[in-house]
Amino acid sequence: MNLLDEKFLWASLIWGALGSGYLVYGWRQKEPLPTIAGVVLLGVSYLVGSWLLMSVIAGGTIALVHFLQRR
């Protein structure tokens, strides 16, 4: 596991930015689902050491939020 790998840095940047966006949106709209998803995405970008696993978890989280908001 190399934390200075180019793929890992890009994945952390992308998922962290999306997590920040979800968190701010959910916080301002007083919506719990996007707020929780933002915290999960930020946590994944900090705590998971593999870019592939990080992307799978983050993609699943975003898909789950999309699915649950459609219902």
Steps between C-alpha positions, in 0.01 A plus 500: 500500500656823384313808619683718248372298207350720230174303480456513878556877512250564220239271655542670838465842339189411304315311774599753764372787286172321431468417869551865591234599250252246635572608857451873432188438291343272761590734785351809333187321380453327838493164322650213702567258211742720300664614824569141607618412148740795509647382829535146361671623184739719697576211735563265210739745338700523824484147637513260204849433366411352160378719216292217354326413827449870569335548161275196542380612845451861390318401182274269698428775751404746226283239327328417829426868570364544148281190537369597844418857395306375199269293720 
